[in-house]
Amino acid sequence: MDTATTPDSARLTFRDATEDDIPALVTLIESAYRGDSSRTGWTTEADILQGQRTDEQGVREVLDAPAGRLLTVERGGELVACFQLEHRGEAAYFGMFAVRPGHQGGGLGKLIIAEAERIAGETWGVGEMHMTVISVREDLIAWYERRGYRRTGQLTPFPYGDERFGIPQRDDLAFELLVKNIGEGPLVENAGESA
């Protein structure tokens, strides 16, 4: 179990998820991305995708992946975030990142992603972190760019017709690969930015 200090000095606890966490993780992920509850945070996908973001089977597959980890993030015993790390050769993949909407915008995401990079580097000795983001999510991509990630232009088609990933509300969705060299220098921050 790892801990990190947040800007308000509260302790975050990072731990590997268990089978017992699956229902709470599904609720957390859905609340961050889909439906009306997601609109209270800035990571919502409700305008571009409806339906589910994940389900218990999808979370279980990530939890059981032999080359990966699914981590929970708690503050004061409350589940506030989660993320996936998967070892992929010289890189780690960062996915299934969700922060509870009421906790977004206060710097928590920056702390969590930095801790994920540290864990991936120490656990697997990888030099890069990879992730995919829906290419039309310009605000989210810009946030990751401020964390040191760069767009590659490498696109993967969105799985249209597979409602396990949601019901698209537009026909131009694709996933873009973002890459970061782990251990890069300090990031350039926008004045007043707090995500």
Accessible surface in RSA format (square Angstrom, percent):
REM  Atomic radii and reference values for relative SASA: ProtOr
REM  Chains: A
REM  Algorithm: Lee & Richards
REM  Probe-radius: 1.40
REM  Slices: 20
REM RES _ NUM      All-atoms   Total-Side   Main-Chain    Non-polar    All polar
REM                ABS   REL    ABS   REL    ABS   REL    ABS   REL    ABS   REL
RES MET A   1   171.25  88.7  94.35  62.4  76.91 183.1  77.23  65.7  94.02 124.6
RES ASP A   2    50.84  35.6  46.94  46.7   3.90   9.2   6.25  14.7  44.59  44.5
RES THR A   3    68.51  48.7  43.55  44.1  24.96  59.5  29.01  39.0  39.50  59.7
RES ALA A   4    17.62  16.2  10.71  16.5   6.90  15.7  17.62  24.8   0.00   0.0
RES THR A   5    69.74  49.6  54.96  55.7  14.78  35.2  41.69  56.0  28.06  42.4
RES THR A   6     4.20   3.0   0.06   0.1   4.14   9.9   0.74   1.0   3.46   5.2
RES PRO A   7   100.34  73.1  58.67  53.5  41.67 151.5  72.57  59.9  27.78 172.6
RES ASP A   8    95.34  66.8  65.33  65.0  30.01  71.0  47.48 111.7  47.86  47.7
RES SER A   9    84.65  71.5  67.91  90.6  16.73  38.5  33.95  72.3  50.70  71.0
RES ALA A  10    32.25  29.7  22.13  34.2  10.12  23.0  32.00  45.1   0.25   0.7
RES ARG A  11   130.51  54.8 122.31  62.4   8.19  19.5  60.44  82.6  70.07  42.5
RES LEU A  12     0.00   0.0   0.00   0.0   0.00   0.0   0.00   0.0   0.00   0.0
RES THR A  13    29.23  20.8  29.23  29.6   0.00   0.0   6.64   8.9  22.59  34.2
RES PHE A  14     1.26   0.6   0.04   0.0   1.23   3.2   0.04   0.0   1.23   3.5
RES ARG A  15    59.62  25.0  55.84  28.5   3.78   9.0  30.78  42.1  28.84  17.5
RES ASP A  16    67.27  47.1  58.84  58.6   8.43  19.9  29.80  70.1  37.47  37.4
RES ALA A  17     8.97   8.2   0.00   0.0   8.97  20.4   0.00   0.0   8.97  23.8
RES THR A  18    69.23  49.2  64.49  65.4   4.75  11.3  64.07  86.1   5.16   7.8
RES GLU A  19    89.21  51.2  81.42  61.6   7.79  18.6  55.70 107.7  33.51  27.4
RES ASP A  20   132.70  93.0 107.24 106.7  25.46  60.2  34.07  80.2  98.64  98.4
RES ASP A  21    20.78  14.6  19.64  19.5   1.14   2.7   1.53   3.6  19.25  19.2
RES ILE A  22     0.87   0.5   0.87   0.6   0.00   0.0   0.87   0.6   0.00   0.0
RES PRO A  23    71.43  52.1  67.27  61.3   4.16  15.1  69.41  57.3   2.02  12.6
RES ALA A  24    49.41  45.4  40.22  62.1   9.19  20.9  47.22  66.5   2.19   5.8
RES LEU A  25     0.41   0.2   0.41   0.3   0.00   0.0   0.41   0.3   0.00   0.0
RES VAL A  26    24.98  16.4  24.98  22.6   0.00   0.0  24.98  21.7   0.00   0.0
RES THR A  27    86.23  61.3  80.68  81.8   5.55  13.2  58.46  78.5  27.77  42.0
RES LEU A  28     0.00   0.0   0.00   0.0   0.00   0.0   0.00   0.0   0.00   0.0
RES ILE A  29     1.39   0.8   1.39   1.0   0.00   0.0   1.39   1.0   0.00   0.0
RES GLU A  30    39.61  22.7  39.19  29.6   0.42   1.0  30.13  58.3   9.48   7.7
RES SER A  31    19.28  16.3  16.54  22.1   2.74   6.3  18.93  40.3   0.34   0.5
RES ALA A  32     0.28   0.3   0.19   0.3   0.09   0.2   0.19   0.3   0.09   0.2
RES TYR A  33    15.33   7.2  15.33   8.7   0.00   0.0   1.35   1.0  13.98  17.2
RES ARG A  34    13.48   5.7   8.78   4.5   4.70  11.2   7.24   9.9   6.25   3.8
RES GLY A  35    43.49  53.6   0.00   N/A  43.49  53.6  38.23 104.9   5.25  11.8
RES ASP A  36   118.31  82.9 106.25 105.8  12.06  28.5  36.27  85.4  82.04  81.8
RES SER A  37    61.72  52.2  49.34  65.8  12.38  28.5  48.04 102.3  13.67  19.2
RES SER A  38     0.10   0.1   0.00   0.0   0.10   0.2   0.00   0.0   0.10   0.1
RES ARG A  39   122.04  51.2  96.91  49.4  25.13  59.8  45.51  62.2  76.53  46.4
RES THR A  40   108.55  77.2  72.73  73.7  35.81  85.4  75.44 101.3  33.10  50.0
RES GLY A  41    11.27  13.9   0.00   N/A  11.27  13.9   5.55  15.2   5.72  12.8
RES TRP A  42    79.40  31.9  66.43  32.2  12.97  30.5  69.73  37.2   9.67  15.7
RES THR A  43    16.92  12.0  16.91  17.1   0.00   0.0  16.40  22.0   0.51   0.8
RES THR A  44    30.80  21.9  22.81  23.1   7.99  19.0  22.81  30.6   7.99  12.1
RES GLU A  45     5.56   3.2   3.96   3.0   1.61   3.8   1.61   3.1   3.96   3.2
RES ALA A  46     7.04   6.5   3.66   5.6   3.39   7.7   4.26   6.0   2.78   7.4
RES ASP A  47   103.40  72.4  81.96  81.6  21.43  50.7  36.18  85.1  67.22  67.0
RES ILE A  48    16.53   9.4  16.49  12.3   0.04   0.1  16.49  11.9   0.04   0.1
RES LEU A  49     1.42   0.8   1.03   0.7   0.38   1.0   1.03   0.7   0.38   1.0
RES GLN A  50    97.84  54.7  93.89  68.6   3.95   9.4  23.82  50.7  74.02  56.1
RES GLY A  51    40.90  50.4   0.00   N/A  40.90  50.4  26.44  72.6  14.46  32.4
RES GLN A  52    58.94  33.0  52.27  38.2   6.67  15.9  23.31  49.6  35.63  27.0
RES ARG A  53    67.80  28.5  57.10  29.1  10.71  25.5   9.31  12.7  58.49  35.4
RES THR A  54    14.06  10.0   8.02   8.1   6.04  14.4   7.86  10.6   6.20   9.4
RES ASP A  55    44.97  31.5  43.67  43.5   1.30   3.1  21.44  50.4  23.54  23.5
RES GLU A  56    78.77  45.2  76.62  58.0   2.15   5.1  26.01  50.3  52.76  43.1
RES GLN A  57   104.45  58.4 101.49  74.2   2.96   7.0  33.81  72.0  70.64  53.6
RES GLY A  58    20.30  25.0   0.00   N/A  20.30  25.0  17.71  48.6   2.58   5.8
RES VAL A  59     0.00   0.0   0.00   0.0   0.00   0.0   0.00   0.0   0.00   0.0
RES ARG A  60    83.71  35.1  83.71  42.7   0.00   0.0  37.45  51.2  46.26  28.0
RES GLU A  61    93.72  53.8  81.69  61.8  12.03  28.6  45.55  88.1  48.17  39.3
RES VAL A  62    22.63  14.9  19.97  18.1   2.66   6.4  22.14  19.2   0.50   1.3
RES LEU A  63    35.16  19.6  17.75  12.7  17.42  43.8  17.75  12.5  17.42  46.9
RES ASP A  64    92.30  64.7  67.42  67.1  24.88  58.8  32.92  77.5  59.38  59.2
RES ALA A  65    28.32  26.0  19.51  30.1   8.81  20.0  23.72  33.4   4.60  12.2
RES PRO A  66   142.44 103.8 101.58  92.6  40.87 148.6 111.94  92.4  30.51 189.6
RES ALA A  67    47.28  43.5  37.45  57.8   9.84  22.4  47.03  66.2   0.25   0.7
RES GLY A  68    18.77  23.1   0.00   N/A  18.77  23.1   1.76   4.8  17.01  38.1
RES ARG A  69    60.71  25.5  56.26  28.7   4.45  10.6  26.70  36.5  34.00  20.6
RES LEU A  70     2.88   1.6   0.21   0.2   2.66   6.7   0.21   0.2   2.66   7.2
RES LEU A  71     0.73   0.4   0.73   0.5   0.00   0.0   0.73   0.5   0.00   0.0
RES THR A  72     0.45   0.3   0.45   0.5   0.00   0.0   0.45   0.6   0.00   0.0
RES VAL A  73     0.00   0.0   0.00   0.0   0.00   0.0   0.00   0.0   0.00   0.0
RES GLU A  74    32.71  18.8  32.42  24.5   0.29   0.7   1.38   2.7  31.32  25.6
RES ARG A  75    54.03  22.7  49.65  25.3   4.38  10.4  23.47  32.1  30.56  18.5
RES GLY A  76    83.89 103.4   0.00   N/A  83.89 103.4  45.77 125.6  38.11  85.4
RES GLY A  77    68.77  84.8   0.00   N/A  68.77  84.8  32.77  89.9  36.00  80.6
RES GLU A  78    80.87  46.4  74.30  56.2   6.56  15.6  39.68  76.8  41.19  33.6
RES LEU A  79    24.23  13.5  19.05  13.6   5.19  13.0  19.05  13.4   5.19  14.0
RES VAL A  80     0.00   0.0   0.00   0.0   0.00   0.0   0.00   0.0   0.00   0.0
RES ALA A  81     0.00   0.0   0.00   0.0   0.00   0.0   0.00   0.0   0.00   0.0
RES CYS A  82     0.02   0.0   0.02   0.0   0.00   0.0   0.00   0.0   0.02   0.0
RES PHE A  83     0.00   0.0   0.00   0.0   0.00   0.0   0.00   0.0   0.00   0.0
RES GLN A  84    20.27  11.3  20.27  14.8   0.00   0.0   0.93   2.0  19.34  14.7
RES LEU A  85     0.01   0.0   0.01   0.0   0.00   0.0   0.01   0.0   0.00   0.0
RES GLU A  86    39.57  22.7  39.57  29.9   0.00   0.0   2.73   5.3  36.84  30.1
RES HIS A  87    63.94  34.9  54.00  37.5   9.95  25.4  34.37  35.4  29.57  34.4
RES ARG A  88   119.76  50.3 100.01  51.0  19.75  47.0  46.55  63.6  73.21  44.4
RES GLY A  89    55.32  68.2   0.00   N/A  55.32  68.2  39.78 109.2  15.54  34.8
RES GLU A  90   151.43  86.9 144.86 109.6   6.57  15.6  68.49 132.5  82.94  67.7
RES ALA A  91     5.83   5.4   5.83   9.0   0.00   0.0   5.83   8.2   0.00   0.0
RES ALA A  92     0.48   0.4   0.00   0.0   0.48   1.1   0.48   0.7   0.00   0.0
RES TYR A  93    30.80  14.4  30.80  17.5   0.00   0.0  10.56   7.9  20.24  24.9
RES PHE A  94     3.74   1.9   1.83   1.1   1.91   5.0   1.83   1.1   1.91   5.5
RES GLY A  95     9.35  11.5   0.00   N/A   9.35  11.5   9.35  25.7   0.00   0.0
RES MET A  96    38.49  19.9  22.07  14.6  16.41  39.1  26.82  22.8  11.67  15.5
RES PHE A  97    21.97  11.0  18.31  11.3   3.66   9.5  18.31  11.1   3.66  10.5
RES ALA A  98     1.90   1.7   0.28   0.4   1.61   3.7   1.90   2.7   0.00   0.0
RES VAL A  99    11.40   7.5   9.15   8.3   2.25   5.4   9.15   7.9   2.25   6.1
RES ARG A 100    62.33  26.2  62.33  31.8   0.00   0.0  25.23  34.5  37.10  22.5
RES PRO A 101    11.63   8.5   7.96   7.3   3.67  13.3   7.96   6.6   3.67  22.8
RES GLY A 102    74.49  91.9   0.00   N/A  74.49  91.9  38.38 105.3  36.11  80.9
RES HIS A 103    46.07  25.2  35.18  24.4  10.90  27.9  28.06  28.9  18.01  21.0
RES GLN A 104    30.89  17.3   4.83   3.5  26.07  62.1   8.23  17.5  22.67  17.2
RES GLY A 105    33.21  41.0   0.00   N/A  33.21  41.0  19.35  53.1  13.87  31.1
RES GLY A 106    49.98  61.6   0.00   N/A  49.98  61.6  32.30  88.6  17.68  39.6
RES GLY A 107     5.27   6.5   0.00   N/A   5.27   6.5   3.97  10.9   1.30   2.9
RES LEU A 108     4.87   2.7   3.78   2.7   1.09   2.7   4.13   2.9   0.75   2.0
RES GLY A 109     8.06   9.9   0.00   N/A   8.06   9.9   5.18  14.2   2.88   6.5
RES LYS A 110    55.16  26.9  51.58  31.6   3.59   8.5  28.28  25.5  26.89  28.6
RES LEU A 111    43.50  24.2  40.30  28.8   3.20   8.0  42.30  29.7   1.19   3.2
RES ILE A 112     0.00   0.0   0.00   0.0   0.00   0.0   0.00   0.0   0.00   0.0
RES ILE A 113     3.54   2.0   3.54   2.6   0.00   0.0   3.54   2.6   0.00   0.0
RES ALA A 114    53.39  49.1  46.94  72.4   6.45  14.7  47.94  67.5   5.45  14.4
RES GLU A 115    17.62  10.1  15.19  11.5   2.43   5.8   3.03   5.9  14.59  11.9
RES ALA A 116     0.00   0.0   0.00   0.0   0.00   0.0   0.00   0.0   0.00   0.0
RES GLU A 117    15.43   8.9  15.43  11.7   0.00   0.0   3.66   7.1  11.77   9.6
RES ARG A 118    91.83  38.6  81.81  41.7  10.02  23.9  64.96  88.8  26.88  16.3
RES ILE A 119     5.91   3.4   4.42   3.3   1.50   3.6   5.91   4.3   0.00   0.0
RES ALA A 120     0.00   0.0   0.00   0.0   0.00   0.0   0.00   0.0   0.00   0.0
RES GLY A 121    20.62  25.4   0.00   N/A  20.62  25.4  12.83  35.2   7.79  17.4
RES GLU A 122   125.62  72.1  90.33  68.3  35.29  84.0  47.14  91.2  78.47  64.1
RES THR A 123    67.05  47.7  34.65  35.1  32.39  77.2  33.01  44.3  34.04  51.5
RES TRP A 124    58.69  23.6  32.62  15.8  26.07  61.2  22.49  12.0  36.20  58.7
RES GLY A 125    65.15  80.3   0.00   N/A  65.15  80.3  32.23  88.5  32.92  73.7
RES VAL A 126    11.76   7.7   0.94   0.8  10.82  26.1   2.36   2.1   9.40  25.5
RES GLY A 127    43.47  53.6   0.00   N/A  43.47  53.6  35.66  97.9   7.81  17.5
RES GLU A 128    51.22  29.4  51.22  38.7   0.00   0.0  14.00  27.1  37.21  30.4
RES MET A 129     0.00   0.0   0.00   0.0   0.00   0.0   0.00   0.0   0.00   0.0
RES HIS A 130    39.73  21.7  39.73  27.6   0.00   0.0  27.83  28.7  11.90  13.8
RES MET A 131     4.24   2.2   4.24   2.8   0.00   0.0   2.00   1.7   2.24   3.0
RES THR A 132    51.34  36.5  31.89  32.3  19.45  46.3  20.97  28.2  30.37  45.9
RES VAL A 133     9.52   6.3   5.64   5.1   3.88   9.4   9.52   8.3   0.00   0.0
RES ILE A 134     9.74   5.5   7.43   5.5   2.30   5.5   7.43   5.4   2.30   6.2
RES SER A 135    18.78  15.9  15.57  20.8   3.22   7.4   9.21  19.6   9.57  13.4
RES VAL A 136    39.73  26.1  18.94  17.1  20.79  50.1  22.34  19.4  17.39  47.2
RES ARG A 137    16.59   7.0  14.83   7.6   1.76   4.2   9.45  12.9   7.14   4.3
RES GLU A 138   100.46  57.7  96.23  72.8   4.23  10.1  58.21 112.6  42.25  34.5
RES ASP A 139    80.84  56.6  67.37  67.1  13.47  31.9  45.81 107.8  35.03  34.9
RES LEU A 140    17.67   9.8  17.67  12.6   0.00   0.0  17.67  12.4   0.00   0.0
RES ILE A 141     0.99   0.6   0.99   0.7   0.00   0.0   0.99   0.7   0.00   0.0
RES ALA A 142    34.15  31.4  32.74  50.5   1.41   3.2  33.11  46.6   1.05   2.8
RES TRP A 143     6.17   2.5   6.17   3.0   0.00   0.0   6.17   3.3   0.00   0.0
RES TYR A 144    11.61   5.4  11.61   6.6   0.00   0.0   0.92   0.7  10.69  13.2
RES GLU A 145    78.44  45.0  63.68  48.2  14.76  35.1  19.63  38.0  58.81  48.0
RES ARG A 146    59.08  24.8  52.78  26.9   6.30  15.0  23.44  32.0  35.64  21.6
RES ARG A 147     3.31   1.4   3.31   1.7   0.00   0.0   2.64   3.6   0.67   0.4
RES GLY A 148    18.71  23.1   0.00   N/A  18.71  23.1  11.96  32.8   6.74  15.1
RES TYR A 149     5.47   2.6   0.01   0.0   5.46  14.2   0.01   0.0   5.46   6.7
RES ARG A 150   112.07  47.1 110.15  56.2   1.91   4.5  61.96  84.7  50.11  30.4
RES ARG A 151    87.03  36.5  63.52  32.4  23.50  56.0  29.58  40.4  57.45  34.8
RES THR A 152    58.30  41.5  21.18  21.5  37.12  88.5  29.79  40.0  28.51  43.1
RES GLY A 153    54.91  67.7   0.00   N/A  54.91  67.7  32.76  89.9  22.15  49.6
RES GLN A 154   111.12  62.1 102.04  74.6   9.07  21.6  35.89  76.4  75.23  57.1
RES LEU A 155   101.45  56.5  73.42  52.5  28.03  70.5  73.46  51.6  27.99  75.3
RES THR A 156    70.53  50.2  69.40  70.4   1.14   2.7  47.39  63.7  23.14  35.0
RES PRO A 157   110.57  80.6  97.12  88.5  13.45  48.9 101.88  84.1   8.69  54.0
RES PHE A 158     8.44   4.2   2.48   1.5   5.96  15.5   2.48   1.5   5.96  17.1
RES PRO A 159    43.14  31.4  30.18  27.5  12.96  47.1  42.67  35.2   0.47   2.9
RES TYR A 160    97.99  45.7  71.94  40.9  26.05  67.8  72.08  54.2  25.91  31.9
RES GLY A 161    77.81  96.0   0.00   N/A  77.81  96.0  41.50 113.9  36.31  81.3
RES ASP A 162    42.50  29.8  36.93  36.8   5.57  13.2  20.52  48.3  21.98  21.9
RES GLU A 163   114.95  66.0 106.47  80.5   8.48  20.2  35.74  69.1  79.21  64.7
RES ARG A 164   121.27  50.9 115.61  58.9   5.67  13.5  52.35  71.5  68.92  41.8
RES PHE A 165    80.98  40.5  77.87  48.2   3.10   8.1  78.69  47.7   2.29   6.5
RES GLY A 166     1.72   2.1   0.00   N/A   1.72   2.1   0.01   0.0   1.71   3.8
RES ILE A 167    73.05  41.6  72.76  54.2   0.29   0.7  73.05  52.6   0.00   0.0
RES PRO A 168    32.55  23.7  14.57  13.3  17.98  65.3  14.57  12.0  17.98 111.7
RES GLN A 169    82.55  46.2  46.38  33.9  36.18  86.1  18.14  38.6  64.41  48.9
RES ARG A 170   104.00  43.7  88.89  45.3  15.11  36.0  38.47  52.6  65.53  39.7
RES ASP A 171   133.05  93.2 108.45 107.9  24.60  58.2  39.27  92.4  93.78  93.5
RES ASP A 172    72.12  50.5  53.52  53.3  18.60  44.0  41.32  97.2  30.80  30.7
RES LEU A 173     8.06   4.5   0.00   0.0   8.06  20.3   0.00   0.0   8.06  21.7
RES ALA A 174    14.46  13.3  14.46  22.3   0.00   0.0  14.46  20.4   0.00   0.0
RES PHE A 175    49.46  24.7  49.16  30.5   0.29   0.8  49.16  29.8   0.29   0.8
RES GLU A 176     8.13   4.7   8.13   6.1   0.00   0.0   0.88   1.7   7.24   5.9
RES LEU A 177    30.67  17.1  30.21  21.6   0.46   1.1  30.21  21.2   0.46   1.2
RES LEU A 178     0.02   0.0   0.02   0.0   0.00   0.0   0.02   0.0   0.00   0.0
RES VAL A 179     8.16   5.4   8.16   7.4   0.00   0.0   8.16   7.1   0.00   0.0
RES LYS A 180    14.76   7.2  14.76   9.1   0.00   0.0   0.82   0.7  13.94  14.9
RES ASN A 181    62.73  43.3  62.73  60.6   0.00   0.0  15.50  37.3  47.23  45.6
RES ILE A 182    42.21  24.0  20.65  15.4  21.56  52.0  20.65  14.9  21.56  58.5
RES GLY A 183    73.45  90.6   0.00   N/A  73.45  90.6  38.72 106.3  34.72  77.8
RES GLU A 184    77.01  44.2  50.29  38.0  26.72  63.6  32.60  63.1  44.41  36.3
RES GLY A 185    51.20  63.1   0.00   N/A  51.20  63.1  32.50  89.2  18.70  41.9
RES PRO A 186   140.09 102.1 107.67  98.2  32.41 117.8 119.60  98.7  20.48 127.3
RES LEU A 187    62.22  34.7  39.92  28.6  22.30  56.1  42.11  29.6  20.12  54.1
RES VAL A 188   128.05  84.3 116.76 105.7  11.29  27.2 121.55 105.6   6.50  17.6
RES GLU A 189    79.57  45.7  56.05  42.4  23.52  56.0  47.07  91.1  32.50  26.5
RES ASN A 190    82.62  57.0  74.88  72.4   7.74  18.6  19.65  47.3  62.97  60.9
RES ALA A 191   111.48 102.5  69.37 107.0  42.12  95.8  81.73 115.1  29.75  78.8
RES GLY A 192    80.23  98.9   0.00   N/A  80.23  98.9  44.81 123.0  35.43  79.3
RES GLU A 193    37.36  21.4  13.62  10.3  23.74  56.5  22.18  42.9  15.18  12.4
RES SER A 194    56.75  48.0  50.75  67.7   5.99  13.8  30.98  66.0  25.77  36.1
RES ALA A 195    17.38  16.0  11.70  18.1   5.68  12.9  11.74  16.5   5.64  14.9
END  Absolute sums over single chains surface
CHAIN  1 A     9120.2       6616.2       2503.9       4987.2       4133.0
END  Absolute sums over all chains
TOTAL          9120.2       6616.2       2503.9       4987.2       4133.0
